[in-house]
Amino acid sequence: MEIVRAVAADLDALAALCGALWPASTIEGLRRRIPEVAGPQARDLALIARDGGTAVGFAEIALRNDDVNGCDSSPVAFPEGIYVAPGDRHQGVVRALIDAGIDWAGRHGVTEFASDAPLENHASHAFHRAVGFAETERIAYFRPVRQGVA
């Protein structure tokens, strides 16, 4: 297994993996987005997991400068998306992607790495715990039932 930073040559493989995670996205839209994480001037990070030269997974790690729940510093490294092809799951690929993201963040002076999941997404909660995350807090967002309130 090899974990590498995605580069322009990985565009097609990365777009296919992103499309598997976010099927509602268009391939064209994903291809436009990829230079932001895989281009030479990218501030954020796209990692590719390869097995025998075949891309089997990816992680997109952003540096968030906003207030990240459960964190005390800024920026915070934050996985915006992680995906591993079904036939390659349960083999340590996600943990390797997370570890590579944490290492990258540390090399850039980032001291915190965080993630989130909707309250009802119990599978994601289990995934996070399995790869070494600890829950920090729960939150629900609200808005008025009656719309049009200034």
GIDA-V603318 format. One record per run of one state. SS is the DSSP state (~ for helix, > for strand, _ for the rest). FROM is the first residue (numbers start at 1). TO is the last residue. Records with the same first field share a line. If there is no record, write none. Layout:
SS = FROM-TO ; FROM-TO
This chain:
_ = 1-1 ; 6-7 ; 22-26 ; 39-44 ; 52-53 ; 65-75 ; 85-85 ; 89-92 ; 108-112 ; 115-121 ; 131-150
> = 2-5 ; 45-51 ; 54-64 ; 76-84 ; 113-114
~ = 8-21 ; 27-38 ; 86-88 ; 93-107 ; 122-130
